[in-house]
Amino acid sequence: MNRLEYAPTQIGLRAVFKHWQETTLHTIIQNPKGLNSRTTWEKVNQTLDKDTISRASIINFLEDMHQMSILTGDDQTGKGGHHWVYKPAMNEASLRQFIKADEPTLQRLPHRD
């Protein structure tokens, strides 16, 4: 990913994130101490109810958000080895400002349906 896609028919975070991606960000933001990808995946799928998203999609999205500095994190050791724990780099209001600050660029982003 490493770039946002703009959906001009949507408002708010949904203009640049799909439903499951927005849910993923909300899940991380609501857990400021951080979550690993497995716990995030479980919580997101519980929230999505009938819809589900693959763990690979969650991992790729989390890593993209980390590379874009929307998420931070650190490596923690635990059962089974090392695990990356993702943490919010900003709250939701700051995220909205981060996206809105680049609105002229958003207008030029690839559009999605």
PARO-536744 format. One line per field, with one value per atom (N, C-alpha, C, O): z, x, y; atom name. Coordinates in pm, whole numbers, plus 50000, padded with zeros to 5 digits. Layout:
BEGIN
c3	(Z;...)
c1	(X;...)
c2	(Y;...)
atome	(CA;...)
//
This chain:
BEGIN
c3	(50000;50000;50000;49894;50112;50129;50064;50053;50021;49974;50002;50007;50018;50045;49914;49821;49906;49792;49837;49948;49753;49789;49728;49608;49812;49767;49782;49892;49675;49686;49732;49774;49724;49766;49916;49968;49985;50127;50206;50151;50336;50422;50539;50568;50605;50721;50683;50572;50778;50754;50642;50576;50622;50518;50378;50283;50364;50234;50192;50073;50287;50254;50306;50269;50392;50445;50420;50430;50388;50377;50517;50616;50525;50655;50749;50865;50701;50788;50829;50938;50741;50776;50884;50977;50870;50972;51106;51210;51101;51223;51285;51408;51202;51251;51322;51430;51262;51326;51456;51555;51459;51583;51692;51808;51653;51748;51809;51930;51727;51777;51863;51970;51817;51891;52029;52125;52039;52166;52260;52375;52213;52294;52290;52224;52361;52350;52396;52359;52475;52514;52401;52406;52298;52179;52170;52271;52048;52019;51914;51825;51924;51817;51704;51719;51593;51476;51502;51453;51578;51603;51686;51652;51792;51877;51799;51811;51719;51636;51541;51529;51473;51379;51448;51394;51566;51640;51676;51656;51728;51769;51649;51657;51539;51420;51368;51335;51360;51310;51403;51356;51534;51626;51601;51607;51573;51547;51414;51402;51313;51180;51176;51086;51272;51286;51169;51166;51072;50962;50861;50805;50838;50747;50821;50943;50747;50808;50715;50596;50773;50698;50733;50847;50637;50662;50752;50758;50819;50906;50822;50865;50704;50616;50578;50573;50551;50517;50634;50615;50754;50875;50892;50916;50879;50896;50793;50829;50668;50564;50589;50570;50632;50660;50779;50773;50886;51002;50965;51010;50885;50845;50757;50771;50667;50585;50673;50651;50772;50861;50945;50978;50979;51052;50963;51009;50839;50747;50716;50685;50724;50700;50829;50829;50939;51071;51133;51220;51091;51154;51280;51377;51275;51391;51426;51341;51553;51599;51658;51642;51723;51789;51831;51812;51888;51926;51927;51929;51926;51924;52068;52151;52096;52230;52220;52125;52318;52320;52396;52488;52358;52424;52380;52318;52413;52376;52223;52152;52175;52032;51967;51846;52045;51988;51998;52095;51896;51892;51825;51727;51877;51823;51817;51914;51703;51689;51752;51725;51835;51901;51842;51854;51778;51713;51812;51889;51809;51899;51816;51712;51862;51786;51798;51908;51686;51687;51709;51739;51695;51711;51747;51722;51807;51836;51709;51607;51716;51597;51545;51424;51635;51592;51518;51415;51570;51503;51369;51273;51361;51236;51131;51015;51173;51080;51032;50914;51121;51083;50989;50893;51017;50934;50791;50695;50777;50645;50581;50464;50661;50609;50569;50473;50638;50608;50466;50405;50414;50280;50182;50084;50206;50122;49975;49891;49937;49794;49730;49616;49806;49756;49747;49653;49845;49842;49713;49659;49665;49543;49423;49326;49430;49320;49338;49249;49450;49475;49383;49334;49359;49280;49349;49471;49271;49328;49337;49254;49440;49456;49465;49496;49439;49445;49584;49607)
c1	(50085;50000;50090;50111;50141;50229;50177;50250;50054;49990;49841;49789;49777;49633;49559;49606;49443;49355;49235;49184;49190;49084;48951;48943;48848;48712;48629;48580;48611;48546;48400;48345;48338;48198;48184;48073;48296;48294;48339;48399;48308;48352;48431;48424;48507;48584;48693;48745;48727;48833;48798;48886;48668;48624;48662;48663;48694;48736;48872;48904;48952;49084;49107;49205;49018;49032;48906;48794;48925;48811;48758;48825;48637;48574;48664;48682;48719;48801;48929;48980;48983;49103;49073;49151;48959;48917;48897;48935;48835;48813;48947;48961;49043;49176;49242;49298;49236;49294;49225;49291;49091;49018;49061;49076;49081;49122;49257;49276;49352;49485;49477;49538;49403;49392;49330;49367;49235;49169;49257;49219;49371;49464;49602;49692;49618;49743;49868;49979;49853;49970;50019;50129;49934;49974;49915;49876;49908;49859;49947;49999;49964;50034;49935;49815;49983;49897;49788;49676;49820;49722;49604;49488;49634;49529;49447;49325;49514;49444;49349;49233;49397;49317;49194;49083;49213;49100;48997;48877;49042;48950;48877;48757;48948;48885;48777;48667;48807;48708;48588;48477;48609;48495;48408;48285;48470;48397;48324;48211;48387;48326;48206;48123;48196;48082;48073;48146;47984;47964;48078;48115;48134;48248;48373;48381;48469;48598;48708;48688;48824;48941;49056;49067;49140;49249;49356;49371;49427;49535;49645;49707;49670;49772;49735;49823;49608;49564;49587;49631;49557;49579;49727;49765;49811;49955;50009;50085;49971;50017;49971;50047;49846;49793;49866;49905;49885;49956;50097;50144;50164;50300;50301;50388;50203;50192;50170;50232;50083;50055;50178;50201;50255;50380;50479;50542;50492;50585;50542;50626;50413;50362;50362;50318;50412;50420;50285;50274;50182;50051;50050;49980;50129;50147;50295;50381;50322;50458;50456;50359;50560;50561;50700;50797;50707;50836;50832;50726;50950;50967;50967;51045;50881;50877;50897;50852;50965;50983;50868;50811;50836;50728;50730;50825;50626;50614;50622;50543;50715;50730;50828;50846;50893;50995;50962;50902;51003;50984;50851;50811;50783;50655;50653;50688;50612;50601;50469;50365;50474;50355;50331;50414;50215;50180;50109;50023;50148;50089;50048;50107;49947;49908;50013;50062;50047;50138;50061;50119;49928;49842;49701;49664;49625;49486;49402;49455;49273;49190;49181;49183;49173;49167;49295;49289;49408;49535;49545;49600;49492;49491;49408;49448;49291;49207;49281;49273;49352;49429;49544;49572;49608;49718;49670;49739;49552;49496;49446;49470;49376;49318;49426;49407;49538;49647;49698;49754;49680;49728;49613;49622;49503;49384;49408;49353;49488;49514;49576;49545;49662;49721;49614;49614;49523;49416;49336;49295;49312;49234;49303;49238;49436;49512;49539;49595;49499;49524;49440;49335;49485;49402;49267;49260;49164;49029;48994;49035;48919;48872;48720;48661;48658;48510;48461;48341)
c2	(49882;50000;50124;50183;50163;50279;50406;50505;50405;50526;50511;50399;50620;50617;50632;50698;50569;50585;50666;50646;50755;50848;50804;50778;50796;50765;50893;50921;50969;51100;51094;51196;50978;50967;50942;50943;50922;50894;51017;51109;51016;51125;51068;50949;51154;51111;51013;51015;50928;50830;50734;50680;50712;50619;50668;50589;50795;50847;50792;50788;50749;50695;50553;50489;50504;50368;50287;50339;50161;50070;50043;50073;49987;49964;49884;49922;49775;49691;49763;49740;49850;49925;50029;50047;50096;50192;50122;50173;50004;49925;49885;49886;49850;49813;49931;49915;50048;50167;50200;50233;50191;50216;50117;50154;49992;49888;49923;49911;49965;50001;50127;50133;50227;50354;50331;50397;50238;50209;50127;50104;50082;50003;50069;50019;50182;50259;50185;50223;50079;50001;49912;49857;49898;49825;49686;49626;49637;49502;49438;49506;49308;49238;49210;49233;49161;49142;49036;49050;48933;48828;48881;48856;48952;49007;49110;49115;49191;49289;49218;49256;49116;49038;48979;48986;48921;48862;48969;48949;49082;49189;49249;49276;49268;49324;49230;49274;49102;49007;48993;48967;49009;49011;49133;49124;49244;49369;49363;49412;49304;49297;49204;49213;49115;49025;48928;48829;48953;48858;48862;48759;48980;48992;48947;48956;48899;48865;48916;48938;48934;48978;48885;48841;48856;48762;48823;48945;48737;48785;48849;48947;48795;48853;48997;49084;49023;49158;49253;49366;49206;49287;49317;49432;49215;49233;49333;49423;49317;49408;49551;49646;49567;49700;49763;49880;49687;49738;49783;49888;49704;49739;49864;49950;49876;49997;50120;50224;50108;50222;50256;50372;50154;50178;50253;50348;50212;50278;50421;50505;50450;50585;50668;50783;50611;50677;50706;50793;50635;50645;50557;50586;50449;50361;50357;50375;50331;50305;50165;50091;50130;49999;49960;50033;49842;49789;49637;49575;49581;49437;49387;49434;49291;49233;49082;49018;49028;48884;48821;48880;48701;48629;48485;48438;48415;48275;48263;48325;48186;48169;48264;48260;48349;48436;48583;48629;48657;48802;48836;48772;48936;48980;49132;49199;49186;49330;49373;49314;49474;49527;49666;49756;49683;49809;49900;49857;50027;50127;50248;50275;50321;50440;50550;50579;50611;50725;50853;50958;50845;50962;50916;50802;51005;50972;50995;51039;50966;50977;51120;51142;51217;51357;51396;51463;51353;51382;51311;51366;51189;51115;51188;51200;51238;51315;51440;51474;51507;51626;51588;51660;51476;51426;51406;51442;51347;51321;51451;51478;51531;51655;51755;51830;51757;51850;51831;51923;51713;51683;51670;51596;51743;51731;51759;51687;51859;51877;51752;51717;51686;51562;51453;51374;51449;51349;51358;51255;51477;51495;51430;51392;51416;51359;51209;51145;51153;51012;50925;50969;50802;50710;50692;50680;50691;50675;50527;50446;50494;50357;50363;50467;50251;50244;50218;50210)
atome	(N;CA;C;O;N;CA;C;O;N;CA;C;O;N;CA;C;O;N;CA;C;O;N;CA;C;O;N;CA;C;O;N;CA;C;O;N;CA;C;O;N;CA;C;O;N;CA;C;O;N;CA;C;O;N;CA;C;O;N;CA;C;O;N;CA;C;O;N;CA;C;O;N;CA;C;O;N;CA;C;O;N;CA;C;O;N;CA;C;O;N;CA;C;O;N;CA;C;O;N;CA;C;O;N;CA;C;O;N;CA;C;O;N;CA;C;O;N;CA;C;O;N;CA;C;O;N;CA;C;O;N;CA;C;O;N;CA;C;O;N;CA;C;O;N;CA;C;O;N;CA;C;O;N;CA;C;O;N;CA;C;O;N;CA;C;O;N;CA;C;O;N;CA;C;O;N;CA;C;O;N;CA;C;O;N;CA;C;O;N;CA;C;O;N;CA;C;O;N;CA;C;O;N;CA;C;O;N;CA;C;O;N;CA;C;O;N;CA;C;O;N;CA;C;O;N;CA;C;O;N;CA;C;O;N;CA;C;O;N;CA;C;O;N;CA;C;O;N;CA;C;O;N;CA;C;O;N;CA;C;O;N;CA;C;O;N;CA;C;O;N;CA;C;O;N;CA;C;O;N;CA;C;O;N;CA;C;O;N;CA;C;O;N;CA;C;O;N;CA;C;O;N;CA;C;O;N;CA;C;O;N;CA;C;O;N;CA;C;O;N;CA;C;O;N;CA;C;O;N;CA;C;O;N;CA;C;O;N;CA;C;O;N;CA;C;O;N;CA;C;O;N;CA;C;O;N;CA;C;O;N;CA;C;O;N;CA;C;O;N;CA;C;O;N;CA;C;O;N;CA;C;O;N;CA;C;O;N;CA;C;O;N;CA;C;O;N;CA;C;O;N;CA;C;O;N;CA;C;O;N;CA;C;O;N;CA;C;O;N;CA;C;O;N;CA;C;O;N;CA;C;O;N;CA;C;O;N;CA;C;O;N;CA;C;O;N;CA;C;O;N;CA;C;O;N;CA;C;O;N;CA;C;O;N;CA;C;O;N;CA;C;O;N;CA;C;O;N;CA;C;O;N;CA;C;O;N;CA;C;O;N;CA;C;O;N;CA;C;O;N;CA;C;O;N;CA;C;O)
//
